[in-house]
Amino acid sequence: MSLDVKIREYRPSDAAGIAQLFNESEEGWPGGFTGGVEITEDYVRDWIARSKYVAILLAETGEGKIVGYLSMSEHWLGKDACYVALLNVHPRYRGRGIGTRLLKQAVWKAYQLGYNRVDLHTWAGNARALRLYKKLGFKWVPGTNVYMQNYLPGLLKLKPIAELVARDNELLFAFKKNLEPIEDDEKLGDREVFIYEWSLDGEKISAVIDRKAWRLCKLECSKYDVELAVDEDKPVRGLPFTAILRIRNKWSGDLRYAARLVAAEDSEIISSQLASGTLKPGEEATAKIRLRVRTGVKDRLRDEPCRSLKIAVEISGERLELAAGFKDTAPIVLERAVPRAFPAGYSGSIKLGLRNRSKKKLKIKFNAEVEPKVLELEPQGAGLAELKLSNLEEEGVTISLPYSVKTDEKNVNGYAVTAAVPVLAPGKVTYAVNEERDRILLAAPDYLAQVRLRGGRVYLETWDGEELAFLGTDEIGPPFWPNELERKTFRYRIVKKDNAVTVELTAVVDKLGGAELKKTIIFRPGPPHVEVRYTLKNSGNAELAAEIAVNGWAPNWSLRKIYIPSAKGLLEVDFLPGETFASRADGPQEPHEIREGWTLHLAAKPLAYMWPLEGLSKLDYSWGRLPRLQYKIRVPPKAEAKLGPTMLLINRGSWAEVRNKYLAWYEGKSPAKAEELDKIMTLEVKAEPELPLVECGEEHEIKIRVAKHRRKKLRGRLAFGTARVKPRLIEVNLEDKNAEEYAVKVFALERGVHVIPYVFTSNYGVKRNALAVAAIKSKGKISVEKSGEEALVDNGYLQFKASASYAAAIHSMRIGETENAYTAYPEKGILEWYNPWFGGVRPRLSVGTDNLWREKWSIAEASL
């Protein structure tokens, strides 16, 4: 069915229409689009203002309804590419080509903005979308889940393709396609590539992208065929390899060409045959470039292009740049050091598991006290070396083993393999630095920590290797994305004082005009185990106004409950992976929604997190994470501002203990002076009153109150597990309110307390619990017999005895012949900490020291 829809760019007045689109898209996304929380016009406007998109495209019907949305931001690696942050089409308008039109326009918009590539992410199960993306030029990068790159914007800048598309814009998307929803693991010989190929009226154009370089490496058209390649895609640093440029004349006239070197990243050119010349029809020119990668460089990250050789080529006035990527490697890498840490004073050996990362057989000669002195490793093979250590002090050990490599070609020096191993000292934190890998390793009695200088990240794990927490890269904004700090390698300084180790990380923030951010991390052997403080230094002449987002994460595979001191009470969250706080707006997100700055994650290893409330502007508990904390910060000229501390406590399983520490550290209060917290659940099913009293054997109506303490809309069924309740099934729908009461009838209950089990199945998960109802015989008699300081009360079912002289305790509770009270009556039992033990039920002022038992009590009859 045809539909009158136009694609246009975003205007600020579109915020309400976009909010409506998002709210109506809930059913079209796995797990929902909004997380069950309504998106408002203000939310959309604020979100777009913070996100710094380079383009927002909308699909609008003839009636003015927005039915499609696509936003693009600049790629986090720089200005060469842009990124599709979100594509959404209204569920009722899908299958009508709207997504296709939005994506096509996005490719053209990327070209117009000067980008060479447009990327996006999706998921492997999204087969329909995968086929659409591939149809429009997106390639699934192998080994990712699922990262896709589209090189059409850059290819449009090439003359043969531009001339083709000049006939008809739609020809840009008329290339040869494989639409299977699988990785695009394309090869050209042994090279990993992406291939775009057009055929029209007998004319063929083929553009090949080098997957390692993320750039064009070959272009073939009716006039010429030009290609740049390397003979080793994984060269060993320090060892020479060869790049080859080939140019072939395919047309009937002479072909003039010229080639020059543009860049050889972190490499030395040994020799080059690059030149200019003229090719006769059918002739081919070949130029070789010998180069080697410097020995001291570090590995590139997996989400970055590899190092490459770039060459500019001009062919009969047409200019293009070719690149050949190579994943260079050190000759050997340390895979494992055993043991992981040493006790102080250790004398013995450390075993080093080494692997040859090259495709050549290597002979490794160590220039240190290592056995064996010479280690021969097969291509990709592994070997073991042993290093002797003696009388280690209470510090970490950084081991650097210089070595040389002998191949069939030559002997090369200047290599070293590095290992950092902490020393375990009782009651202390120790550290070791691995400069080669930009990491600081720390050891404490309860945890191991790793500080990664790239991005300033902190990883915590147990000695068994179980992940405890992750403090991610912090963000400076707005906008917060792309996050420049993710790509920064922080400078560091380490201070050891008493039993703790302080790591100071420093980086320059470009978006704040060169302001300096210092992140101070204190590692302790006891609580708080990790403390983080921030300092923002302004060297400029104008005031800085910014926000800092502090990121944290905890593993949720064993997470059972989360405790949050909300403004309404202590919120106890039953955690369900994929459902709990699936949207940021589902949990507390404004400072006024929490009473105190702490949370407790009850998992296999309980973890507590604390933070200051001053300056806090936003919170994000989505997916059960440690909350993302967003702070406003202002820094006068030539001054600095401080923020923090945030704190992590490991193996703290009691929310009361965590709260007491928070009150002492952040508010300077003792627990006795703190306001009580009433516990509430994210989903509550309660009888009103909590223990209804009904007449034995008669029908009685009671109220059931269902309440939620989340923004997510609640829909479900409440089913009772007994036939003595009518109705046994209640449909619950809390979309526009947070609580509702339902009337049910209970009947034919015998005297006593009855448990009514229920199962509540909802979009919050499945909740199983029970309600209690007490059935009494109100028409009977209650007798009270008082004798001195003793009293016996009998209601025909329960008999209990109380004594004023026995600490005002109920010391006997009998049902028939069964005694249900456990007491020391008439004696005082052994001391229970500071008090004698009485048992039974008695009044107390506190759990600890209590003097009410010393008071003189009297007993009298009363009626209610």
C-alpha positions, 0 to 999 in steps of 0.5 A: 500500500502506497503511503504519502511520507516525506523524509526531512530534517529535525526541527525543535518543534518536532519534540512532541511528535517524536515523543509520541512516536517513541511511546507508540513504538513499545510493541515493536522492540524486543523487551519494549522501546521505552522500558514501560516509562512514558517519554515526554516532549521535554525529555526528547528536547533535553536528550537531543540537546545533550547528544550533539547529533550531526543529523536527525532525519524524520519520516512524516506523513501527509497528515503531519504525523512523525512515523520514523526517526534516524539520528547520526552522531560523529564517530567516536574515533574521529571525523572520518565517519559518522554513526547511526545512533538510533533508527526507529519506525512506528510499528504500524508503519513498518514494511512500507519502505520508511526505514529504507528511505531513512537509511538511504538519506543517511548515506547521502547526508554522510557524504554531504557532510564529508564523512567517508563511512557511516556505521551502526550496531544491531543484534544478531537476531534482528535478521530482517533489519540485517538484510535491509542494512546489507541491501544498503551497503552496510557490512557486518564486521566479522567477530563483532556482535553486530558492528556494521560499516558502510563505505558508500559515502567515501566511495561516492568521492571516487570519479568512476563511482560518481559518474555511475551515480550521476546517471541515477542516484539509485544506482549507488545501491545497485551493487552486488549483494549477499543478504544472508544475516551472517558476518561479511567475512569476504576475502581477496586471496588471503586478505580480509576485505569488503567488496562493493561491485557494480555491473551496468551495461557491460561496465564493471566497477569494483571497490575493495576495502581493506578491513584492517585499515578501514580504507580503500585498497583496490579500485578497478574500472573500465580504465584501470586497475590499481591495488595496494597490498602487503605480503604479511598481514601480521608482521613482527615488529622490527622485522622487514616486510613488503608492500606492493603497489600495482597499476594496470592500464585497461583502456585503449590509450596511454595512462599516466600515473604518479604515486607518493607515500602519504603515511607509514604509521609507526614504521620505518621505510627501508626502501621505496620504488614509488615513482611516476610514469606512463603505461601503454594499453595492457601494461602493468607497473609494480612498485615495492616498498620495504618497511618495518614497524618500530619495536617499541610500539604498543598493540592497537585496540580491537575497536580501532583500525590497524596500522597501515601504509597509505599511498596517494595515486594520481591516474590521468588526473584522477586522485585517490588514496589507497591503504594496506593495513597490517596487524603488527605484533611483538614476537612473543607475548606473556599469556600467564604468570604463575603464581598470580601474586607472591607473599612477602619474603617469597624466594622461589621461581615464577613460571612464565607462559609465552606464545609466539604470535608470528607465523615464523619459527622464532629462536628467542634468546633471553638477556636475563636470569631465565631458564632456558636461556634460548627458547625455540618456538614454532609458529603460533606455538607456546613455551615455558620459561622460569625466572628465579626470585628471592626475598621479595619485599612488601611491594609489587614486582615488575619483571622486564625480560630483554630478549633478542629474536633470530629468524632465517633472515637476521638477529634483531635486538630491542625487545622485552616481555613484561610481567607485573605481579603484586606481592600479598602482604597481610593487612596491606595493599601492594601494587605493580606497574606494567608499562608495556600494557598501560596497567597498574595491578593491585593486591589486597586481602579481599580483592585484586584490582587493575587500573587501565590507563587507557580510559582510566578504568578500574576492574575489581575481582576476587582472588578466584578471578570472579568479577566484583565491580567495574568503574568505567570511563567517566564522562565530561559533558554535555554532550557526553557522547562521544566520550573523548576520555575513552580514547585518552591514556591517563598520566599516573602517579602512585603514592603508598601511605600506611597500608593503602595505595593511592593512584592519581590519574590525570588527563587533559579535557579538550572539549573544556579548552584544555582543562585538567581532570585528576581522578584520585583512587585510594585502594584500602585493605578494609572498608571503604575498600575503594575511594574515588575523588575528582579534581577539575583544574581550570587554567583559562581566564573564563569560568567553566561550567560542565557536568561529570558523569561517574560510571560504575557497573557490577555483575548481575549474573548472581544479583538477587536484590538491590536496596535503594534508600528512596524518598518513600522508604528503603526500596527493596528491588527483586532483581530480574535480568533484562526486566529490572530497570530496563529503562533509565526512567524506571528507577530513581533518576532525580536527586529528590527521589533518593534520601541518602547516597548509597545502594547495596547489591546482594549477590554472590559477593555483596557490594555497597556503593556510596556517593555525595548528594551535593551537586548531584543532578541525575542518576541512572540505575538502568539494568541493575547497574551501580548508579551512573551519577551525574554532577554539575560542577563550576570552576572559576578562572585559574582555580580548581573544583573538587568532587567526591568521594564515591566509595565501594565496600566489598562483602557488606551484606547488611543494608543497616551496616551499610547505612550506618557507615554512610551516615557516619562518613557522609553526614556525621550522624550516629545510627541512633540519631538517624531517621527510620527507614520503612521498607517498601518493595518495587511490587507490593501485594498486601491485605488491608489491614495487614492481618484481617480479622474475619469471623470463623465459618462466615463469608467476609470481604477483605481489601487487597492492595497492589502497589508499585514503586517504579515508573514502569506500567504494571500489567498482570494477573494475581492468582490465589492458591485456595478455593476459599477466596473469590474471585481466585483471579484478578486482572491488574492494570496500573498504567496511570496510577501507582496503587489500587485496591481490589475486593475479594471474599474469604469464607468457611475459614476455621479458627486460627491464622490462615496462609493464602498463597498467591502467584502474581504473573506480570511484566515485572516478572513472577512474584510468589508469596502469601497473605495472612488472615486470622479467623476468630470467634468473636461471639465467644468469651474471653476470660482474664484471671489475675492473681497478684503480679500474674495474669492468665488470658483465655479466649477459648483458643489461645491461653497466655500468661504474663508476669509483671515481676518477670520483666513484664514478659508473656512467658507462656502461650498455649494452644490446647496442650502445646506450649509455644513460648520458649522462656527461662521462667521463673528464673533469669537466664544466662546473660544475653550480651548485657542483659539477662535472657528471659525469652517469651515476649517482653518490651525492649528499648533496643537490641543491645543494652536494655534496662527495661527489665530492671523497671518495676512493672504492674499488671491490670485488666484492660479492654479494647 
